[in-house]
Amino acid sequence: MSDKTISGFSKLSKRDKIKWLAKNFFTDPDMVIKELISYWHSNESQQKVIDGFSENTVSNFVMPYGIAPNFVIDGETYAVPMVIEESSVVAAASAAAKFWMNRGGFHTEILGITKIGHVHFFWNGDDKLLSQIEDKIFSKLKNEVKEIVERMEKRGGGITKLSFNNLSDKMAGLFQLNAEFNTCDSMGANFINSTLETFANKLPDLFLEQEEVPESLKDIEIIMSILSNYTPECLVKSWVSCPIEDLGFVSGMSAHEFASRFHKAIRIAQVDTYRATTHNKGIFNGVDAVVLATGNDFRAVEACGHAYASNSGVYKSLSNCVIQNGTFFFELNIPLALGTVGGLTALHPMAKRSLEMLRNPSAEKLMSIVAAVGLAQNFAAVRSLVTTGIQKGHMKMHLLNILNHFNANSTEMDLTQNYFSDKPVSHHAVRKYLEDLRKS
């Protein structure tokens, strides 16, 4: 066995994991050991909680925790926590929030809160026979999960609909039990999956019990049961609107010229998939940052959002702009399956602080906040694109990272930041300036 392979790694203590890792994969083991340990939480109990989030943990990966103030959303003012490593994202969200603060703020509407899960199975029957037995099957399935759904029902949620879908036109013999849920303020993944697995275990017996089903069709093959992260009916809309004149001058551009160019940029993102991909990535810069800060699953949110952007058969912009009767209207429709109770929201110390900062919102209110931030991020990015260009603001914010890359000291940082205060920033230009500065 090579030194770089190991049996029983998970059983080692955290320190022993680090020692083995440093010895076999790094050129300076002692420095690596000290560095990895330096990122441990100073509070041992907090570190124990964090270690429990994953497996084989050796250290913590630090991400910046920033604040975007001045968000007026549905008449309430928020300071929004954002966890992201990309320069200028928090600054852009903050700038957009401030821009709209005195123009009516952000408005939202919850269009749906339904979450979905499936049991996939193979069967040789048809829709006509299935329609004869589905009511009896659904009744017994609901009875089987009474204990699982009881607490959720007391909170106002539970199973809202059961149905069978015939997918045999896509794959011979494939059927789907479709289950729809209201999970209230929890994201509900564990609740949904526990319910679905119970359904999957019981479904074969229920088919055997049905007198209407011929012996030759009583057998079904369960393949899997799992929630879907595509939740097009767990949807929120956010928008901003004002008379075009109220947009004012934007980077030396008249309000009407800016509105026209902005509208065209959004249309481009609706007809050009290449542009739409980057356009929506910018929306998720804001969305993901708040989702992470509140202990929610940004991967699920992204997967759902990109699938939703393709629901017409063509991938396109999640946002839309309308100019009509002298009014500028900009909106975002986005599916967001979020929770504010359970999971990391209840365990992660910073997630709890984030939710407290947002006044401990319901899941629906968090959907509204996240959607507003996504719209703000999109507005800021498109505003830059159609006026000064994206790099001017981005590279100004990125200057500190470039200086750190070149190991600039505090004097060099001050001189460089002053020099580039009125000049375009680039990696090459900063390097040349530092080289000249150090020579002199």
Buried (B, 14 or more C-beta within 10 A) or exposed (E): EEEEEBEEEEEBEBEEBBBBBBEEEBEEBEEBBEBBEEEBBEEEEBBEBBBEEEEEBBBBEEEEBBBBEBBBBBEBEBEBBBBBEBBBBBBBBBBBBBBBBEBBBBBBBBBEBBBBBBBBBBBBBEEEBBEEBBEBBBEBBBEBBEEBBEEBEEEEBBBEEBEBBBEBEEEEBBBBBBBBBBBBBBBBBEBBBBBBBBBBEBBBEBBEEBEEBEEEBBEBEBEEBBBBBBBBEBBBBBBBBBEBEEBEEBEEBBBBBBBBBBBEBBBBBBEBBEBBBEBBEBBBBBBBBBBBBBBBBBEBBBBBBBBBBEEEEEBBBBBBBBBEEEEBBBBBBBBBBBBBBBBBBBBBBBBBBBBEBBEEBBBBBBBBBBBBBBBBBBBBBBBBBBBBEBBEBBBBBBBBEBBEEBEBEEEBBEBBBEBBEEEEBBEEBBEEBBEEBEEE
